[in-house]
Amino acid sequence: QDDELKYTLKRLVEGLGATREAARPGFSLALAQVLQAFEEIPMCTVLEQIKEKHNLEKVKKKLVRNAAFGNFFGVMALFQSGRLVKDRKALLESIQLLQQLAHHQAHLRDLPRKTLIDIMSEVPETVFEEVLFGILQSDLASAFTSPENLHLLLVGIQKFPGVLKPKSLKKLFGSPTVVNEENIPRLVELLQSAAKSEKKDKKLPSVVFDLLQVSLKEDAFELFWKEGVENGLLKEKSGPVSYMCYRLLGSALPLLSLDQLQMVLKGKVMQHYGEHVVTTQLPDRFKFAPEMEGYIDEFLNSCDDLERQLAVMIGFSTLTNQGYPVLSSSSRVVRHLQPVGVQKYVDWLKGMFLRPDFDCCLDFSSNRQKQNQEHVNITQHKITRLRKWIIHRLANIIESPVKKEESLVMDVSRFCFFHAFFETKKKTSQIREANVLPSEPLDEQAHSVTENYFFGLLQTLNTLTVLGDTAKATALREKHIHGVTADGKLWIFLLVEYANKLLSSEHVKAVKPFTKGQRDAWERTLQSVKNLQKEDKSDSAKVVAFQQLLLLMAIHLFKNPSETMDVLSDLLNCTERAFSKEPKKKKTDNAEPGWVEVMVEILLSLLAQPSLLIRRISKSVFVRICPSLTKRGLQLILDVLDPYQEQNEESAVVVMEESDKKIKSAQDTDEEGSEDSSDEGDTEEENDSGDDEKNEEVDDDFRSQLMNVLQAGNALGGDESDEELDDEAMMALDKNISALFAEQQKRIQAKKDEKDRMRKEKILRRDFKIKVLDLIEVFLTKQSDNPLVFDIIEPLLRVIEQCMSSDSDKQEVDFLQKTANIFQNSLCRTKQYCKRVDALQEDLHAFVERLVKKACKHTDSSVALYYFSASLYLLKVLRGNMSDKSSTPPTPLPEKQSNAIPQACQLLSTGCLDMERVTVIYQQALTQFLTKRNSALTSSMFHDLFRRFPV
């Protein structure tokens, strides 16, 4: 065994200087493990073996590098074994070897110094004082000659304060402290050198962080920061040094007191960082902002001191570029704030919104901004930018996963709503938002920006999980109910109540005052909501759906009163009819539409709105009214998707454009169109230009007009007249020709504009249809057992068929894919289906026959597949239903037999299926498939049929 151990050590020591770089660490680790396992092996013996094998003096010049690494990895193995610190002699020799290796910087760089520092960090103070202090004295004395020696000293001061006392330091290099006015210039040079040597690592050099800690220990932080960092390091305008300063700022946050934080956060490093963020917004530039946000996030997460948390949040929120804070308004760092801290931060934001105080801000402008600010009201510009950031920050706090209470959510929501739609006429304590007058009144732009962010906040409230720790709140969360408070009230309802209070107050006025008709609609809406709240709890889902829609449209009265009035009026009438207690009259063909049909029409009009919140609530309302949907209501939705109806009419519904800007020129519209549809725009514009060229060639009217002008001016010379035109006649002729061509150019431009308008309308219409498909999907998912599902099959097939044969632009492809996915996954493959088809047996059999025949007649197998799949879905429905006329429950089999053949009953049962009729249908289809070469049917269709319906 001794021989094997000796051989193992010999091989491992040889391997430490292997030529292959990847092998050396492996041998080093293996040697460390052996030394750890066999403690009887003397450390000094192994060290001598390493020195002898990798002797730097005797080795050939070509192998110096390998020998240097052999010695280095040998010391590393001794250190990693955990035994080096215990053996003083081996420790002393190892340190001496590392000092010797430090001269081989060309090969090892700073690895020996770093290892020396690591070993020193593990050594007890007594061992350091008795063994290492003497041998390291020269290195410690020359601390200001290199970053590595300085780092060694700094680690020693922190690790062994009893040995490296101020008296010892004075003996070493002449001063009792490291950070003082005399040493600052040299320290700055060393830190600059450290920054440049470690720039590839993109991390703070350890020596810099240790110097920061020592400066705090010596009560010299202010001197270090102001003279060393701000007036020293920042003076050298180089990337690595600047980034090191930013990293030092971020790393220092957890170590500083409140006063020190406030000094640092108002200093030159912060301003320098802000300028960096603003000037590196272009792509392909290194951006430090995400890294700084990581430092802030880590600090807030680890800090329990509320005052220091707030100091950092407010410090970064007041670093502004012409009023606009550099910190992202959607930054997620606020999630680590304590609830009290969140409330205080929100109060500070609200105060800054009302009374912007730029004296507390560290504001700066870029060089370009300074050049362009001559004709701008700088103060007003700053206020506008700051308020925009603050209102987004407030809205984002509610959206982010911050520990917040309902009172805070309501406070922020009220604040945003008030400043979006109201102004204070006179201070009043009755309304908190009107208790303080803004130092600078909000202009129209500020109201508009606040309004946009408020509706974003409203969307957040609609999806907000229930807050609080009460049993009721927990129960609501378990039911996955969103958009309500812990006591079950809708957030939007609380805002409408608040709005009503504001409308009734004499101390505030609306930015867009209501007319009498609009105020009446508002009052009627509130009354309707109150009536809904008294409705039977058994129909709560439907009640909540109507409430949400009514309240949302009521809020929209403040934004677009004229546009909202018509929808709100229809909605109120529809609500009254939906919850009317009067007995229902029998419907006739000419009877006025029921409430469901009216509601469907309202929802379709709302789906065309640009607001995502309106569309989401419309969809949730449709989910609630699905059980009440009638055939006429469903048909209204299907009419929107009907491709043939679209060709006959200009449009099935009015699609609201988000902007009603006039088309300036064909070039402008081409650029706008490219945003809507990339491929389609280019191809259509090329086709249009080609068509226009053809039109110009064959435009007989223009040709005849030109002939008339020329004849009138006698320009068409012939045999009758050889005289030339005089100058006046020629000028008149030129003028007439010019006018004619200008008129023709206008006609061509008008045609282009009309084609472009039609193209944009087509894009909007297609986009609307994609949204309407969501309603179809909802109905198929929630009401898969409804007989109305059968009415959806053919319209979807028509859409698929039409899309397959039309243009292949991206939007058209998306529309086709979505329709096909809904058809296959939500309809054909659904496990739930209608169980009440006894009265529809004949219609469904005829439907199967019609679908199979269409599949056979089709030329495109991809379209035929959808028709065939639909027929299989109907087969599944018919087989799964039991006929009332001739069905007796199947006799149960004995237990043993039923276990042996569990699927026998399923295979023999045909339900309502007319086997003879269906067999003939599919037999004819199979015959066509086998006899016609160009049949659209495929073998996979029949394989699917036989696999699913083996009988």
Secondary structure, 3 states (H helix, E strand, C coil): CHHHHHHHHHHHHHHCCCCCCCHHHHHHHHHHHHHHHCCCCCHHHHHHHHHHHCCCCCCCHHHHHHHHHHHHHHHHHHHHCCCCCCCHHHHHHHHHHHHHHCCCHHHHCCHHHHHHHHHHHHCCHHHHHHHHHHHHHHHHHCHHHCHHHHHHHHHHHHHCCCCCCHHHHHHHHCCCCCCCCCCHHHHHHHHHHHHHHCHHHCCCCHHHHHHHHHHHHCCCHHHHHHHHHHCCHHHCCCHHHHHHHHHHHHHHHHHCCHHHHHHHHCCHHHHHHHHHHHHCCCCCCCCCHHHHHHHHHHHHHHCCCHHHHHHHHHHHHCEEECCEECCCCCCHHHHHCCHHHHHHHHHHHHHHHHCCCHHHCEEECCHHHHHCCCCCCHHHHHHHHHHHHHHHHHHHHHHCCCCCCHHHHHHHHHHHHHHHHEEECCCCCCCHHHCCCCCCCCCHHHHHHHHHHHHHHHHHHHCCECCCCCHHHHHHHHCCCECECCCCCEHHHHHHHHHHHHHCCCCEEECCCCCHHHHHHHHHHHHHHHHHHCCCHHHHHHHHHHHHHHHHHHHHHHHCHHHHHHHHHHHHHHHHHHCCCCCCCCCCCCCCCCHHHHHHHHHHHHHCCCCHHHHHHHHHHHHHHHHHCCHHHHHHHHHHHCHHHHHHCCCCCCCCCCCCCCCCCHHHHHHHHHHHCHHHHHHHHHHHHHHHHHHHHHCHHHHHHHHHHHHHCCCCCCCCCCCCCCHHHHHHHHHHHHHHHHHHHHHHHHHHHHHHHHHHHHHHHHHHHHHHHHHHHHHHHHCCCCHHHHHHHHHHHHHHHHHHCCCCCHHHHHHHHHHHHHHHHHHHCCCCCCCCCHHHHHHHHHHHHHHHHHHHHCCCHHHHHHHHHHHHHHHHHHHHCCCCCCCCCCCCCCHHHHHHCCCHHHHHCCCCCCHHHHHHHHHHHHHHHHHCCCCCCCHHHHHHHHHHCCC
